[in-house]
Amino acid sequence: MKKHLFFTVLLCIFFAVLAVEKSFASAVSPTIYDYSLDPGQTIRSDFTVFNNDQNPADYYFRIVNIDYLDDTAEPVFDLDESPGEYTLASWIRRLSKDPSMQPMTKEQVYFEISVPEGTPAGTYTAVVFFVNDDTPAAEFNPANVGLGTNVGVLYIVTVQGDNTQIPEFVEFELNEGFNFLGYRIMNLPPATFETRLKNIGNTYFMPQGKVIVRDSGRNNIKSDMDLNPDSHRVLPGKIRLYTNPFLKDQSSYVSYKRDSTIINHLKYAFKNLSIGKYNAELSVDTRVTGDQQIVYSEQINFIIFPYKLITAIILLLILLFVLRKVLKRDRKDKRKKSR
């Protein structure tokens, strides 16, 4: 059984969208709880369920542990109907019955969280799904979240004791382009900076920091990006990836990624056209509990040079030059033949 399970904050944000978007049939609020509890402690928790549909609905609870894959934050659900003693899903007990709700109504539901005596210190996570079909837990498919049938609340419980937050810096890199004489050469923005942090302790930490892009002289700031604007946590034993894209015009890039036609590509290319040297500096504070903060600082020098566009223009000019020579020669040949 998994002992330290995580439901990604990305999915929490997804739930938050569900909670306010009226087009979905059901919603919950709040979408996340973060508790610090002692072994043997019991607390009561509650949230509000909304039936935003025009029809009555019967709802059921599903409590599952969560993990995530590698550094991708892609959720993995543990659907075991008999979770182990030291997993959060086994500590959550519902106090409310499965509600039957009338159209456009809301209802408060209550849960109890009881941490067993002797539970090892650390961070534990699970999600309480709220579904409108009575599917057995073993057959329940969390992938249906977002279809208006399944929404949920994330629970994060840190059990007190011998808690350790041990951050480890993994890397700060720019994947686009290629290396040349100490610079990363890329064709067009976005320059997507990837920061990976690892937690080898037993309790989550929540890093804060900046990725600041300046010109080559480091005088003018071109972009000041929050490393972790959505407050993503690094769970015990996990590596977390944080991405920060640098580009001039976000809307044209989004349009191009959504519909990669030649017209959209040209709009994106010209609106984000850049030539120059840049410096990206990462400064991250891992926000570890205690008096001494652990800070990491890294830098990347990179050049944006639209070599693909320039190469295409040069090839086009060469083609036009050759074509002009050929046409000129043909005209000369025709004049000679006419004499």
Secondary structure as GFF3:
##gff-version 3
##sequence-region A 1 339
A	DSSP	alpha_helix	9	20	.	.	.	ID=ss1
A	DSSP	beta_strand	26	29	.	.	.	ID=ss2
A	DSSP	beta_strand	32	37	.	.	.	ID=ss3
A	DSSP	beta_strand	42	51	.	.	.	ID=ss4
A	DSSP	beta_strand	57	58	.	.	.	ID=ss5
A	DSSP	beta_strand	60	69	.	.	.	ID=ss6
A	DSSP	beta_strand	74	78	.	.	.	ID=ss7
A	DSSP	three_ten_helix	88	90	.	.	.	ID=ss8
A	DSSP	beta_strand	92	94	.	.	.	ID=ss9
A	DSSP	beta_strand	100	101	.	.	.	ID=ss10
A	DSSP	beta_strand	105	114	.	.	.	ID=ss11
A	DSSP	beta_strand	122	131	.	.	.	ID=ss12
A	DSSP	three_ten_helix	137	139	.	.	.	ID=ss13
A	DSSP	three_ten_helix	142	144	.	.	.	ID=ss14
A	DSSP	beta_strand	150	159	.	.	.	ID=ss15
A	DSSP	beta_strand	167	174	.	.	.	ID=ss16
A	DSSP	beta_strand	178	180	.	.	.	ID=ss17
A	DSSP	beta_strand	183	186	.	.	.	ID=ss18
A	DSSP	beta_strand	191	199	.	.	.	ID=ss19
A	DSSP	beta_strand	208	215	.	.	.	ID=ss20
A	DSSP	beta_strand	221	226	.	.	.	ID=ss21
A	DSSP	beta_strand	239	246	.	.	.	ID=ss22
A	DSSP	alpha_helix	250	258	.	.	.	ID=ss23
A	DSSP	alpha_helix	262	271	.	.	.	ID=ss24
A	DSSP	beta_strand	276	285	.	.	.	ID=ss25
A	DSSP	beta_strand	295	304	.	.	.	ID=ss26
A	DSSP	alpha_helix	307	338	.	.	.	ID=ss27
###
